[in-house]
Amino acid sequence: MGFAENAKETRLKKKVEEALRSKMKARALQECDALAAKYAECASGRTLSVVWACRPQFKLLNECLHQYTNDDVLEEYKRKYALEHPDSKFE
């Protein structure tokens, strides 16, 4: 494989991975919407005090988001993509 083909394949892999990450983040935000709303409600009207006043809500939101946005979830998205696109060389 020549340099140009390798560079093109690398760009394609990066674009696909970026799209999969974006899809993963969108799902996480959708799944954790209620917790995000609670955090936003707590943070409303606050400035510096948001750090300590809303720490419990932030922690719950962060835990929720993490269960939908971690390396294992991304690998699952990649696996599904590879199954849906068998001719793709994405690894």
CORSULTA-V373018 format. One record per pair of residues at least 24 apart in sequence whose ideal C-beta (glycine too) atoms are under 10 Angstrom apart, sorted by the first residue. I is the first residue (numbers start at 1). GAP is how many residues later the second one is. Records with the same first field share a line. If there is no record, write none. Layout:
BEGIN
I: GAP / GAP
END
This chain:
BEGIN
9: 79 / 80 / 81
12: 76 / 77 / 78
13: 65 / 75 / 76 / 77 / 78
16: 61 / 62 / 65 / 66 / 69 / 72 / 74
17: 57 / 60 / 61 / 64 / 73
19: 58 / 62
20: 53 / 54 / 55 / 56 / 57 / 58 / 60 / 61 / 70
21: 48 / 52 / 53 / 56
23: 51 / 54 / 58
24: 44 / 45 / 46 / 49 / 50 / 52 / 53
25: 40 / 43 / 44
26: 42
27: 41 / 42 / 46 / 50
28: 36 / 37 / 38 / 39 / 40 / 41 / 42 / 45
29: 35 / 36 / 39 / 40
30: 38
31: 33 / 34 / 36 / 37
32: 28 / 29 / 30 / 31 / 32 / 33 / 34 / 35 / 36 / 37
33: 31
34: 26 / 27 / 30
35: 24 / 25 / 26 / 27 / 28 / 29 / 30
36: 24 / 25 / 28 / 29
37: 24
END
